[in-house]
Amino acid sequence: MINNVTLIGRLTATPELRQTTTGKTVVSFCIAVERRFDRATSDFINIVAWNKTAEFVSKYFTKGDLIALTGSIQTRKYEDKDGNKRTAFEVLADDVSFCSTKKEKSPEPDFEEIKISGDLPF
């Protein structure tokens, strides 16, 4: 069986590193991924990373950054606060990479206009 996922998307929030009671580091975050044939629509995919991968993500990525990752889909069942049975789908990230950061508007250059008197040297 094959369970392999490759995604590129933007982080919807800055990831926060947590630690389990056994001392393992984990980070959960969400990325917005544009649909292939409808770029105006995005899907929001929940991602989980553990240990060194989690530390890397929490240290170097912030909200709006473009991230590339590979991993696998995992599901888990749980009961919500009202007693309803739920299933969560998430991607377990094995490898993450930088793509670029969200483009920030660069400030306009501050030029001073120079008055030219008439005769140009060229």
Secondary structure, 3 states (H helix, E strand, C coil): CCCCEEEEEEECCCCCCEECCCCCEEEEEEEEEECCCCCCCEEEEEEEEEHHHHHHHHHHCCCCCEEEEEEEEEEEEEECCCCCEEEEEEEEEEEEEEEECCCCCCCCCCCCCCCCCCCCCC
